[in-house]
Amino acid sequence: MFENQPKGLFALALANTGERFGYYTMLAVFALFLRANYGLSPAMAGTIYSSFLMLVYFLPLIGGIMADKFGFGRMVTTGIIIMFAGYLLLSVPLGGDTLALVVMLAALLLIGLGTGLFKGNLQVMVGDLYNDPQYKAKRDAGFSIFYMAINIGALFAPTAAIRIKEYAENVMGYSSNDAYHFSFAVACASLVLSIAIYYMFRSTFRHVEGADKKNAAKADAAASTEPELTKEETKQRIVALCLVFAVVIFFWMAFHQNGLSLTYFADEFTAQSAQGLQAMCFNVWNLVAVIFIVYASFSLVQSKTPKGKGISALIIVAALALLFVQYDADGSVTVSAPIFQQFNPFYVVALTPVSMAIFGSLAAKGKEPSAPRKIAYGMIVAAIAYALMAFASFGLPMPQTEMGADGNPVAVHVADVTPNLLIMVYLVLTFGELLLSPMGISFVSKVAPPKYKGMMMGGWFVATAIGNQLVVVGGLLWGAVPLWICWSVFLGVCLVAAVFMFAMMKRLEKVC
């Protein structure tokens, strides 16, 4: 899985892991913070949440255009500095008045701008590592590894957000609302780690930074062996990419409900405690033990030496022992709504080697689906996830609010649906994500005309941005219609997008 990959991949992946850890720590509690700190309605909180996500994913277009002119590495470094300023501003507890709201919005603007310079350009650099003919066949696998690394950071983020908030409340004596800001401060520390990793291992990827003519020439040396594209070929590729962009809008509209309507559901409709085996799922270290078992199992099978097999077997035994010690049939744990967001990154990390093994086996037989076909399958899988939510929501009451002691509306917990529902839904959504997101990024890096790589990667993020802006639909529907109708909307848009994708398949596969 990790063999024969360019060294720069791992350095860039680790740098991105640090940044993503901070981002997802902030995002895990952000929607709940908006409602608690400013007394916002679900719809208004959803509007701010979705607008922020839109900004984070729209600005990479600007960042890509700037990088095509000034260099990818320079924009990545600048982006980290700007993000740090935004998170630092967000971490200051200023209360819930109008001034605090304005400062918070300014912080979001800085975070969005910094992410726009950082995120897409880092991924272009990863793609350019595979212009070298010796790595060309490893592109899809490389992006799967890169995507997995992102989710290692995201895996620990919900637990970090909750624990830090609890520490600020219970030990440091801060109010519930002020304690949220300590979760946001984690992002500042994670960015320091990210920039440190970037510069420590810069020598492994400096040739793809595009900072000067010498490095740009070295990065393009491998790509120059390919025939120059005609105007017609360039047009075909751009059209194909735009078709893919149009489809992924609706995936992200549905997928990023994990931080909005699905978090509302976890807060208001899901049981707030778990027992026995189910309780173990809410301890991140148990999930890490499962990940070690998965990877060690693959290593056990693939290792070519007795020593390698022995180490793998020892890791499996140690991880199983940890899980055995942790198990308490009568034990109970409190389940906080943000903690459910750990399951998606857990599944990504745990299932990536499984996904790569399946597609590797299909590739060996000449039966691996093309990237556009994988994207279409991903849309169908996402639709299945919301079909589960719709089915499980029949008969549930409408969301309810009441006035709190401070005069602000407070969401009421009205049902105790088993946590297994959201655990399963996140599993299904993750299958869809693994089919769509890393494959889509790989497709863009492969198909984009060389002169427009930064812009086209930015286009991928613009599509994501539009989808994220449409996330607000979940907030607008929450409390306005029965829950099963809310989930059916996302079910419907995913199915329509899948049908469109299959209708355009011949045109898309022509440029692969």
C-alpha positions in Angstrom: 0.0 0.0 0.0 2.7 2.5 1.0 5.4 1.0 -1.2 6.9 2.8 -4.2 5.3 6.1 -3.3 7.2 9.4 -3.7 8.7 10.6 -0.4 7.1 14.0 -0.7 3.6 12.4 -0.4 4.1 11.6 3.2 5.5 15.0 4.1 2.7 16.8 2.4 0.1 14.4 3.9 1.4 15.0 7.5 1.4 18.8 7.0 -2.2 18.6 5.9 -3.1 16.3 8.8 -2.1 19.0 11.3 -4.1 21.6 9.6 -7.2 19.3 9.3 -7.0 18.4 12.9 -7.4 22.0 14.0 -10.1 22.6 11.4 -12.3 19.7 12.4 -11.8 20.4 16.1 -13.4 23.8 15.5 -16.0 22.4 13.1 -17.1 19.6 15.5 -18.7 22.1 17.9 -19.2 25.2 15.7 -22.9 24.7 14.8 -23.8 24.1 18.5 -21.7 27.1 19.5 -23.6 29.4 17.2 -26.9 28.4 18.7 -25.7 28.4 22.3 -23.5 31.5 22.3 -25.6 33.8 20.1 -29.1 32.3 20.6 -29.5 31.7 16.9 -32.3 29.7 15.3 -31.3 26.4 13.6 -31.9 28.1 10.2 -29.7 31.1 11.0 -27.0 29.0 12.6 -27.2 26.8 9.5 -26.8 29.8 7.2 -23.6 30.9 8.9 -22.3 27.4 9.1 -22.9 26.7 5.4 -21.6 30.1 4.3 -18.4 29.4 6.1 -18.0 26.1 4.5 -18.8 27.7 1.1 -16.0 30.3 1.8 -13.5 27.6 2.8 -14.1 25.7 -0.5 -14.7 28.6 -2.9 -11.5 30.6 -2.1 -9.2 27.8 -3.4 -10.2 28.9 -6.9 -8.6 32.3 -6.1 -5.7 30.5 -4.4 -5.2 28.3 -7.4 -5.1 31.3 -9.8 -2.6 33.0 -7.6 -0.5 29.9 -7.3 -0.4 29.5 -11.1 1.4 32.9 -11.2 3.3 33.0 -7.9 4.0 29.3 -7.0 2.1 26.7 -5.0 4.6 26.6 -2.1 4.5 30.3 -1.5 0.7 30.3 -1.3 0.6 27.3 1.0 2.9 29.1 3.5 0.9 32.4 3.3 -2.3 30.5 3.8 -1.1 28.9 7.1 -0.1 32.3 8.5 -3.5 33.8 7.6 -5.4 30.8 9.0 -3.4 31.1 12.3 -4.6 34.7 12.6 -8.2 33.7 12.1 -8.2 30.9 14.6 -6.4 33.1 17.1 -9.2 35.7 16.8 -11.9 33.0 17.1 -10.3 31.6 20.2 -10.8 34.9 22.2 -14.0 34.7 24.4 -15.9 38.0 23.8 -19.4 37.0 24.9 -22.5 36.9 22.7 -23.2 40.5 21.8 -23.1 42.2 18.4 -19.4 43.0 18.6 -18.5 39.4 19.4 -20.6 38.3 16.4 -18.7 40.7 14.1 -15.3 39.6 15.4 -16.4 35.9 14.9 -17.4 36.6 11.3 -14.1 38.4 10.6 -12.2 35.4 12.0 -14.2 33.1 9.7 -13.2 35.3 6.7 -9.5 35.0 7.6 -9.8 31.2 8.1 -11.6 30.9 4.7 -9.0 33.0 2.9 -6.1 31.1 4.5 -7.6 27.7 3.7 -8.2 28.9 0.1 -4.5 29.5 -0.3 -3.4 26.3 1.5 -5.8 23.5 0.7 -6.1 23.2 -3.1 -2.5 24.2 -3.8 -1.1 21.5 -1.4 -3.2 19.0 -3.3 -1.9 20.2 -6.7 1.6 19.7 -5.3 0.7 16.1 -4.4 -0.6 15.5 -7.9 2.5 16.9 -9.5 4.6 14.4 -7.6 3.1 11.8 -9.9 4.1 13.5 -13.2 7.3 11.4 -12.9 6.7 8.3 -15.1 7.9 6.0 -12.3 5.0 7.1 -10.0 2.3 7.7 -12.7 0.5 4.4 -12.0 0.4 5.1 -8.3 -1.6 8.3 -8.6 -5.0 7.0 -7.3 -3.4 5.0 -4.5 -1.3 8.1 -3.5 -4.4 10.3 -3.2 -6.1 7.6 -1.2 -3.2 7.6 1.2 -3.3 11.4 1.3 -7.0 11.4 2.0 -6.5 8.9 4.7 -3.9 11.1 6.4 -6.4 14.0 6.4 -8.9 11.9 8.3 -6.3 10.8 10.9 -6.4 14.4 12.0 -10.2 14.6 11.8 -10.5 11.3 13.8 -9.2 12.9 17.0 -10.8 16.2 16.5 -14.3 15.6 18.1 -12.8 14.1 21.2 -10.3 16.9 21.5 -13.1 19.5 21.1 -15.3 17.9 23.8 -12.5 17.2 26.3 -11.0 20.7 26.0 -14.4 22.3 26.4 -15.1 20.2 29.5 -11.7 21.0 31.0 -12.3 24.7 30.5 -15.7 24.4 32.2 -14.9 22.0 35.1 -11.3 22.8 35.9 -10.8 26.4 34.8 -14.3 27.5 35.7 -15.3 29.1 32.4 -18.9 29.4 31.4 -20.3 26.8 29.0 -20.3 29.3 26.1 -16.8 30.7 26.8 -15.4 27.2 27.0 -16.1 26.7 23.3 -13.3 29.1 22.5 -10.7 26.8 24.0 -11.7 24.2 21.4 -11.0 26.7 18.7 -7.6 27.5 20.2 -6.5 24.0 19.4 -6.3 24.9 15.7 -3.6 27.5 16.4 -1.4 24.9 17.9 -2.1 22.4 15.1 -1.0 25.0 12.5 2.3 25.5 14.2 2.9 21.7 13.9 1.7 21.8 10.3 4.2 24.5 9.2 7.0 22.8 11.1 6.4 19.5 9.3 6.2 21.4 6.0 9.6 23.0 6.3 11.4 20.0 8.0 10.7 17.8 5.0 10.6 20.5 2.3 13.5 18.9 0.4 11.3 15.9 -0.6 8.8 18.0 -2.5 10.5 21.4 -3.2 10.6 20.6 -7.0 6.8 20.8 -7.2 6.4 24.1 -5.3 6.6 26.1 -8.5 8.2 29.0 -6.6 10.7 29.8 -9.3 11.5 28.9 -12.9 14.2 26.4 -11.9 11.8 24.4 -9.8 9.0 24.7 -12.2 11.2 23.4 -15.0 12.2 20.4 -12.9 8.5 19.7 -12.0 7.4 19.8 -15.6 10.3 17.7 -16.9 8.3 14.5 -16.6 5.1 16.0 -17.9 6.9 17.3 -21.0 7.1 13.8 -22.3 3.3 13.9 -23.0 2.1 15.3 -26.3 1.0 18.9 -26.1 -2.8 19.3 -25.9 -4.6 20.9 -28.8 -7.3 23.5 -28.2 -10.0 20.9 -28.8 -8.4 18.5 -26.4 -8.1 21.2 -23.8 -11.7 22.1 -24.3 -12.8 18.5 -23.9 -11.0 18.1 -20.7 -12.3 21.3 -19.2 -15.9 20.4 -20.2 -15.5 16.9 -18.6 -14.2 18.4 -15.4 -17.1 20.9 -15.3 -19.5 18.0 -15.6 -17.9 16.3 -12.7 -18.0 19.5 -10.7 -21.7 19.8 -11.3 -22.4 16.4 -9.9 -20.2 16.7 -6.8 -22.1 19.8 -5.7 -25.0 17.6 -4.6 -22.8 15.0 -2.8 -21.3 17.7 -0.6 -24.7 19.2 0.0 -25.8 15.9 1.4 -22.5 14.8 3.0 -21.8 17.9 5.0 -25.1 17.6 6.9 -22.8 15.7 9.3 -22.0 19.0 11.0 -25.5 20.5 10.8 -28.8 18.5 10.5 -27.2 15.2 11.5 -25.6 16.9 14.5 -29.0 18.4 15.4 -30.4 14.9 15.2 -27.6 13.6 17.4 -28.3 16.4 19.9 -32.1 16.2 20.0 -33.2 12.7 18.9 -30.3 10.3 19.8 -29.8 8.6 23.2 -27.4 10.5 25.3 -25.8 7.4 26.9 -24.5 4.1 25.7 -23.7 0.8 27.4 -21.5 -2.2 27.0 -20.1 -2.9 23.5 -21.8 0.1 22.1 -20.1 2.4 24.7 -16.7 1.3 23.4 -17.4 2.9 20.1 -17.3 6.4 21.7 -13.8 6.0 23.0 -11.4 7.2 20.3 -8.6 5.0 21.5 -10.8 1.9 21.0 -11.3 3.0 17.4 -7.5 3.5 17.0 -7.0 -0.1 18.3 -9.4 -1.3 15.6 -7.4 0.6 13.0 -4.2 -1.0 14.1 -5.9 -4.4 13.8 -6.9 -3.7 10.2 -3.5 -2.4 9.1 -1.6 -5.2 11.0 -3.9 -7.8 9.4 -3.0 -6.5 5.9 0.7 -6.5 6.9 0.4 -10.0 8.2 -0.8 -11.2 4.9 1.5 -9.1 2.7 4.7 -9.3 4.7 7.4 -11.4 3.0 9.6 -12.1 6.1 8.9 -14.0 9.3 10.0 -11.0 11.3 7.4 -8.8 9.6 4.7 -11.3 10.1 5.7 -11.7 13.8 5.5 -7.9 14.4 2.1 -7.7 12.7 0.8 -10.6 14.8 2.1 -9.0 18.0 0.3 -5.7 17.1 -2.9 -7.5 16.5 -2.7 -9.3 19.9 -1.8 -6.1 21.7 -4.8 -4.2 20.2 -7.2 -7.0 21.0 -5.9 -7.1 24.5 -6.5 -3.4 24.8 -10.1 -3.8 23.6 -10.7 -6.7 26.0 -9.5 -4.6 29.0 -11.7 -1.7 28.0 -14.8 -3.8 27.7 -17.3 -3.4 30.5 -20.7 -5.1 30.0 -22.3 -3.0 32.7 -20.5 0.2 32.0 -22.2 3.3 30.6 -20.8 6.5 29.0 -22.3 9.9 28.2 -22.7 10.5 24.5 -22.3 14.1 23.3 -23.6 15.1 19.9 -20.3 16.2 18.4 -18.6 12.9 19.2 -20.5 11.2 16.3 -18.3 13.2 13.9 -15.4 10.9 14.8 -17.0 8.0 13.0 -16.6 9.3 9.4 -12.8 9.8 9.7 -12.5 6.5 11.6 -14.1 4.7 8.7 -12.0 6.5 6.2 -8.8 5.5 7.9 -9.9 1.9 8.6 -11.5 1.3 5.2 -8.8 2.9 2.9 -6.6 -0.2 2.8 -9.7 -2.3 2.2 -10.8 0.0 -0.7 -7.3 0.0 -2.2 -7.1 -3.8 -2.0 -10.4 -4.2 -3.8 -9.6 -1.8 -6.5 -6.1 -3.1 -6.8 -7.5 -6.6 -7.4 -9.9 -5.3 -10.0 -7.1 -3.4 -11.7 -5.0 -6.5 -11.9 -7.9 -8.2 -13.7 -8.5 -5.1 -15.9 -11.9 -4.6 -14.4 -11.3 -1.5 -12.2 -14.1 1.2 -12.7 -13.0 4.5 -14.1 -12.8 7.5 -11.7 -16.1 9.0 -13.1 -17.9 5.7 -12.7 -16.6 5.5 -9.1 -18.0 9.0 -8.5 -21.4 7.9 -9.8 -21.4 4.9 -7.6 -20.6 7.2 -4.6 -23.7 9.2 -5.3 -25.9 6.1 -5.1 -24.3 5.0 -1.9 -24.9 8.5 -0.3 -28.6 8.1 -1.4 -28.7 4.8 0.5 -27.5 6.5 3.7 -30.3 9.1 3.6 -32.8 6.3 2.8 -31.8 4.8 6.1 -32.3 8.1 7.9 -35.7 8.6 6.3 -36.9 5.1 7.1 -35.7 5.4 10.8 -37.4 8.9 11.2 -41.0 7.8 10.4 -43.1 8.5 13.4 -40.6 10.7 15.2 -41.9 14.1 16.6 -41.0 17.4 15.1 -37.9 19.2 16.7 -38.9 21.4 19.6 -37.3 24.5 21.4 -38.0 26.3 24.6 -36.8 29.5 26.2 -33.7 29.2 28.3 -32.8 31.1 31.5 -30.9 33.7 29.5 -33.9 34.3 27.2 -32.5 32.5 24.2 -34.2 29.5 22.6 -32.8 26.1 23.6 -33.2 22.9 21.6 -35.2 20.2 23.5 -34.1 16.5 23.6 -37.3 14.8 22.5 -36.3 11.2 21.7 -33.8 8.5 22.4 -33.1 6.8 19.1 -30.3 4.3 19.3 -26.8 5.7 18.5 -26.4 2.7 16.2 -28.4 4.5 13.5 -26.0 7.4 13.1 -23.0 5.0 13.4 -24.4 3.0 10.5 -25.3 6.0 8.5 -21.8 7.5 8.8 -20.4 4.1 7.7 -22.6 4.2 4.5 -21.7 7.8 3.8 -18.1 7.0 4.2 -18.3 4.3 1.5 -19.7 7.0 -0.8 -17.0 9.5 0.2 -14.2 7.0 -0.5 -15.7 6.4 -4.0 -16.1 10.1 -4.8 -13.7 12.4 -3.0 -10.1 11.0 -3.4 -11.0 9.7 -6.8 -12.4 13.1 -7.8 -9.3 14.9 -6.7 -7.1 12.3 -8.5 -9.3 12.8 -11.7 -8.8 16.5 -11.6 -5.0 16.3 -11.1 -4.8 13.8 -14.0 -7.2 15.4 -16.5 -6.6 19.1 -15.9 -4.7 20.8 -18.8 -1.1 21.6 -17.5 -1.6 25.4 -17.9 -4.8 25.4 -15.8 -3.9 22.9 -13.0 -4.3 25.4 -10.2 -7.5 26.8 -11.6 -9.1 23.4 -12.2 -8.2 22.2 -8.7 -9.8 25.4 -7.6 -12.8 24.5 -9.7 -13.2 21.3 -7.7 -13.3 23.3 -4.6 -15.8 25.8 -6.0 -18.1 22.9 -6.7 -17.6 21.8 -3.1 -18.2 25.4 -2.0 -21.6 25.5 -3.8 -22.5 22.2 -2.3 -21.5 23.5 1.1 -23.6 26.6 0.7 -26.6 24.3 -0.1 -26.0 22.6 3.3 -28.2 25.4 4.6 -31.1 23.5 3.2 -30.8 21.1 6.2 -31.1 24.0 8.6 -34.0 25.5 6.8 -35.9 22.2 6.8 -35.1 21.4 10.4 -38.3 21.9 12.4 -40.2 23.1 9.3 -41.1 19.6 7.9 -41.2 16.1 9.3 -37.8 14.5 9.6 -38.4 11.9 7.0 -39.1 14.6 4.4 -35.9 16.4 5.4 -33.8 13.3 4.7 -35.7 12.4 1.6 -34.6 15.7 0.0 -31.0 14.6 0.2 -31.9 11.1 -0.9 -33.5 12.6 -4.0 -30.7 15.0 -5.0 -28.1 12.2 -4.8 -30.1 9.9 -7.0 -30.7 12.6 -9.6 -27.0 13.5 -9.6 -26.1 9.8 -10.1 -28.4 9.4 -13.1 -26.9 12.5 -14.7 -23.4 11.1 -14.1 -24.2 7.9 -15.8 -25.8 9.7 -18.7 -22.5 11.6 -19.3 -20.3 8.6 -18.7 -19.0 8.1 -22.3 -17.9 11.7 -22.5 -16.2 11.6 -19.1 -14.4 8.3 -19.7 -13.1 9.6 -23.1 -10.6 11.9 -21.4 -9.5 9.5 -18.7 
